[in-house]
Amino acid sequence: MLNLKEKDKRQHFFAGILIAGVLYPLLGHIAIVAAIACGLLKEYVVDEILPSGEPDIWDAVATASGAVLVGASVMLVELLLMVWSP
């Protein structure tokens, strides 16, 4: 279960925000997909293939949640600018 009270899940959540936020000016909405892919790849490559961690799908979900938050925020701002622009 996704519990953002856990330090590890919060770190993944903020990593999703950071990755999507940094890449968004360069890639647009594809940055959200890239951040989600980073979370999935981290869990699979680093934690599953390399013996450096414990794979956890909820870590990937936390990363994706942060990325989706960025995407939703940007889309909301774009919508508001369309509605209220002269």
N, CA, C and O of each residue as an XYZ file, in Angstrom:
344
protein
N       0.838     -1.185      0.000
C       0.000      0.000      0.000
C       0.879      1.243      0.000
O       1.946      1.267      0.614
N       0.418      2.261     -0.691
C       1.170      3.507     -0.763
C       0.941      4.308      0.512
O      -0.154      4.814      0.757
N       1.985      4.414      1.312
C       1.918      5.151      2.568
C       3.017      6.206      2.541
O       4.189      5.894      2.756
N       2.641      7.448      2.278
C       3.643      8.511      2.166
C       4.213      8.934      3.511
O       5.025      9.856      3.574
N       3.800      8.276      4.583
C       4.416      8.540      5.878
C       5.770      7.851      5.976
O       6.608      8.240      6.790
N       5.990      6.825      5.145
C       7.279      6.153      5.117
C       8.288      7.036      4.377
O       7.983      7.590      3.321
N       9.481      7.158      4.940
C      10.502      8.022      4.360
C      10.839      7.598      2.932
O      10.990      8.450      2.056
N      10.957      6.306      2.690
C      11.311      5.806      1.367
C      10.251      6.179      0.330
O      10.590      6.570     -0.787
N       8.986      6.063      0.689
C       7.916      6.397     -0.255
C       7.892      7.899     -0.540
O       7.647      8.313     -1.673
N       8.145      8.709      0.480
C       8.218     10.168      0.271
C       9.369     10.511     -0.666
O       9.236     11.385     -1.523
N      10.495      9.827     -0.504
C      11.637     10.084     -1.381
C      11.291      9.742     -2.829
O      11.653     10.480     -3.745
N      10.605      8.643     -3.033
C      10.188      8.273     -4.385
C       9.177      9.275     -4.939
O       9.248      9.636     -6.113
N       8.247      9.723     -4.114
C       7.249     10.712     -4.525
C       7.937     12.000     -4.982
O       7.622     12.533     -6.046
N       8.868     12.493     -4.182
C       9.563     13.726     -4.534
C      10.511     13.529     -5.712
O      10.755     14.472     -6.465
N      11.050     12.321     -5.886
C      11.862     12.037     -7.068
C      11.012     12.136     -8.326
O      11.466     12.662     -9.343
N       9.780     11.634     -8.266
C       8.874     11.757     -9.403
C       8.573     13.207     -9.728
O       8.541     13.594    -10.896
N       8.353     14.012     -8.697
C       8.119     15.444     -8.895
C       9.348     16.099     -9.515
O       9.227     16.881    -10.458
N      10.518     15.787     -8.996
C      11.759     16.390     -9.484
C      12.034     16.010    -10.933
O      12.322     16.876    -11.759
N      11.949     14.728    -11.241
C      12.244     14.273    -12.604
C      11.264     14.897    -13.590
O      11.680     15.445    -14.611
N       9.979     14.821    -13.298
C       8.974     15.377    -14.205
C       9.103     16.895    -14.306
O       8.971     17.463    -15.390
N       9.361     17.546    -13.178
C       9.478     19.002    -13.182
C      10.679     19.505    -13.958
O      10.589     20.520    -14.648
N      11.794     18.814    -13.855
C      13.003     19.226    -14.579
C      12.865     18.941    -16.073
O      13.286     19.744    -16.907
N      12.277     17.799    -16.403
C      12.172     17.423    -17.809
C      11.007     18.093    -18.540
O      11.004     18.151    -19.769
N      10.026     18.593    -17.804
C       8.832     19.139    -18.452
C       9.134     20.268    -19.442
O       8.572     20.264    -20.537
N       9.991     21.227    -19.107
C      10.274     22.286    -20.087
C      10.913     21.755    -21.372
O      10.784     22.368    -22.431
N      11.596     20.625    -21.276
C      12.261     20.057    -22.447
C      11.367     19.111    -23.241
O      11.410     19.100    -24.471
N      10.562     18.321    -22.547
C       9.818     17.241    -23.188
C       8.298     17.422    -23.184
O       7.589     16.674    -23.857
N       7.802     18.384    -22.452
C       6.356     18.546    -22.342
C       5.756     17.385    -21.556
O       6.341     16.919    -20.578
N       4.588     16.923    -21.989
C       3.889     15.873    -21.257
C       4.641     14.533    -21.270
O       4.374     13.664    -20.439
N       5.561     14.368    -22.194
C       6.363     13.139    -22.230
C       7.228     13.030    -20.973
O       7.647     11.932    -20.605
N       7.496     14.146    -20.320
C       8.279     14.129    -19.075
C       7.594     13.295    -18.009
O       8.268     12.674    -17.186
N       6.273     13.268    -18.007
C       5.529     12.463    -17.028
C       5.803     10.985    -17.279
O       6.061     10.223    -16.347
N       5.745     10.593    -18.541
C       6.031      9.200    -18.914
C       7.481      8.856    -18.572
O       7.764      7.760    -18.088
N       8.390      9.786    -18.822
C       9.804      9.545    -18.526
C      10.029      9.343    -17.025
O      10.803      8.473    -16.628
N       9.368     10.128    -16.203
C       9.513      9.982    -14.754
C       8.947      8.649    -14.276
O       9.534      7.996    -13.413
N       7.814      8.248    -14.832
C       7.231      6.953    -14.473
C       8.164      5.828    -14.900
O       8.368      4.868    -14.158
N       8.730      5.949    -16.095
C       9.673      4.940    -16.580
C      10.904      4.868    -15.687
O      11.413      3.779    -15.420
N      11.387      6.014    -15.226
C      12.536      6.022    -14.315
C      12.224      5.249    -13.029
O      13.049      4.473    -12.547
N      11.040      5.468    -12.487
C      10.652      4.754    -11.274
C      10.568      3.254    -11.492
O      11.029      2.474    -10.659
N       9.983      2.853    -12.606
C       9.882      1.423    -12.911
C      11.248      0.806    -13.174
O      11.545     -0.291    -12.700
N      12.077      1.517    -13.933
C      13.419      1.005    -14.218
C      14.270      0.908    -12.959
O      15.041     -0.038    -12.802
N      14.136      1.869    -12.073
C      14.896      1.816    -10.823
C      14.520      0.569    -10.037
O      15.389     -0.141     -9.531
N      13.240      0.311     -9.938
C      12.801     -0.863     -9.174
C      13.245     -2.161     -9.835
O      13.615     -3.116     -9.152
N      13.208     -2.194    -11.162
C      13.567     -3.434    -11.844
C      15.078     -3.609    -11.944
O      15.611     -4.645    -11.545
N      15.769     -2.606    -12.473
C      17.205     -2.755    -12.726
C      18.006     -2.710    -11.437
O      18.793     -3.615    -11.161
N      17.812     -1.669    -10.654
C      18.647     -1.499     -9.463
C      18.267     -2.485     -8.358
O      19.141     -3.071     -7.719
N      16.984     -2.666     -8.136
C      16.564     -3.489     -7.000
C      16.352     -4.964     -7.348
O      16.526     -5.827     -6.486
N      15.981     -5.268     -8.593
C      15.710     -6.661     -8.962
C      16.949     -7.331     -9.565
O      17.358     -8.400     -9.112
N      17.539     -6.713    -10.575
C      18.664     -7.329    -11.267
C      19.948     -7.194    -10.460
O      20.656     -8.177    -10.240
N      20.244     -5.982    -10.024
C      21.419     -5.768     -9.180
C      21.016     -6.052     -7.733
O      19.918     -5.688     -7.312
N      21.882     -6.687     -6.986
C      21.485     -7.029     -5.605
C      21.673     -5.869     -4.630
O      22.311     -6.029     -3.590
N      21.121     -4.701     -4.962
C      21.366     -3.545     -4.096
C      20.128     -3.064     -3.357
O      20.181     -2.045     -2.669
N      19.030     -3.767     -3.483
C      17.831     -3.309     -2.798
C      16.724     -4.327     -2.874
O      16.889     -5.417     -3.421
N      15.611     -3.957     -2.321
C      14.415     -4.802     -2.306
C      13.399     -4.192     -3.266
O      12.921     -3.086     -3.016
N      13.052     -4.881     -4.362
C      12.063     -4.303     -5.281
C      10.695     -4.165     -4.616
O      10.236     -5.057     -3.902
N      10.060     -3.027     -4.870
C       8.757     -2.748     -4.273
C       7.929     -1.960     -5.276
O       8.279     -0.834     -5.632
N       6.837     -2.550     -5.728
C       5.990     -1.884     -6.714
C       5.425     -0.583     -6.166
O       5.150      0.339     -6.935
N       5.247     -0.489     -4.856
C       4.703      0.730     -4.258
C       5.696      1.887     -4.330
O       5.291      3.050     -4.311
N       7.000      1.579     -4.413
C       7.978      2.632     -4.658
C       7.767      3.220     -6.048
O       7.820      4.437     -6.226
N       7.531      2.363     -7.023
C       7.266      2.834     -8.388
C       5.958      3.616     -8.444
O       5.860      4.608     -9.165
N       4.962      3.180     -7.694
C       3.687      3.896     -7.640
C       3.882      5.285     -7.019
O       3.285      6.260     -7.476
N       4.705      5.370     -5.993
C       4.977      6.673     -5.363
C       5.681      7.605     -6.340
O       5.352      8.789     -6.404
N       6.643      7.092     -7.099
C       7.330      7.902     -8.106
C       6.342      8.371     -9.164
O       6.345      9.542     -9.546
N       5.500      7.466     -9.636
C       4.504      7.818    -10.641
C       3.513      8.852    -10.104
O       3.081      9.739    -10.839
N       3.156      8.738     -8.830
C       2.218      9.697     -8.228
C       2.798     11.106     -8.238
O       2.087     12.070     -8.522
N       4.075     11.227     -7.931
C       4.717     12.536     -7.984
C       4.734     13.104     -9.391
O       4.499     14.296     -9.594
N       5.014     12.239    -10.365
C       5.038     12.676    -11.767
C       3.648     13.103    -12.226
O       3.504     14.119    -12.905
N       2.640     12.342    -11.865
C       1.269     12.672    -12.252
C       0.815     13.981    -11.599
O       0.068     14.752    -12.202
N       1.261     14.228    -10.382
C       0.939     15.494     -9.727
C       1.484     16.676    -10.522
O       0.805     17.690    -10.678
N       2.702     16.546    -11.023
C       3.279     17.607    -11.858
C       2.446     17.787    -13.123
O       2.101     18.908    -13.495
N       2.130     16.681    -13.774
C       1.335     16.763    -14.999
C      -0.022     17.394    -14.764
O      -0.461     18.233    -15.551
N      -0.690     17.003    -13.692
C      -2.007     17.562    -13.381
C      -1.907     19.048    -13.062
O      -2.767     19.833    -13.463
N      -0.869     19.429    -12.348
C      -0.676     20.842    -12.002
C      -0.454     21.684    -13.246
O      -1.037     22.758    -13.395
N       0.392     21.192    -14.134
C       0.666     21.931    -15.369
C      -0.594     22.031    -16.219
O      -0.887     23.090    -16.774
N      -1.334     20.943    -16.325
C      -2.561     20.973    -17.124
C      -3.589     21.925    -16.521
O      -4.299     22.607    -17.261
N      -3.682     21.985    -15.200
C      -4.600     22.911    -14.550
C      -4.217     24.357    -14.847
O      -5.077     25.183    -15.152
N      -2.927     24.657    -14.757
C      -2.468     26.021    -15.054
C      -2.741     26.360    -16.516
O      -3.200     27.460    -16.824
N      -2.459     25.415    -17.424
C      -2.741     25.662    -18.842
C      -4.226     25.922    -19.073
O      -4.589     26.806    -19.848
N      -5.076     25.164    -18.412
C      -6.520     25.333    -18.545
C      -6.953     26.706    -18.026
O      -7.737     27.406    -18.666
N      -6.434     27.073    -16.865
C      -6.783     28.372    -16.288
C      -6.310     29.521    -17.172
O      -7.001     30.531    -17.306
N      -5.141     29.370    -17.772
C      -4.637     30.412    -18.673
C      -5.489     30.511    -19.938
O      -5.689     31.604    -20.468
N      -5.986     29.384    -20.420
C      -6.868     29.414    -21.599
C      -8.187     30.107    -21.268
O      -8.707     30.875    -22.077
N      -8.719     29.839    -20.096
C     -10.021     30.386    -19.721
C      -9.919     31.888    -19.452
O     -10.797     32.655    -19.849
N      -8.866     32.296    -18.789
C      -8.793     33.700    -18.354
C      -7.895     34.568    -19.205
O      -7.677     35.728    -18.854
N      -7.363     34.070    -20.303
C      -6.528     34.938    -21.139
C      -7.432     35.746    -22.072
O      -8.488     35.280    -22.499
N      -6.992     36.964    -22.374
C      -7.822     37.833    -23.217
C      -7.845     37.399    -24.659
O      -8.501     38.034    -25.485
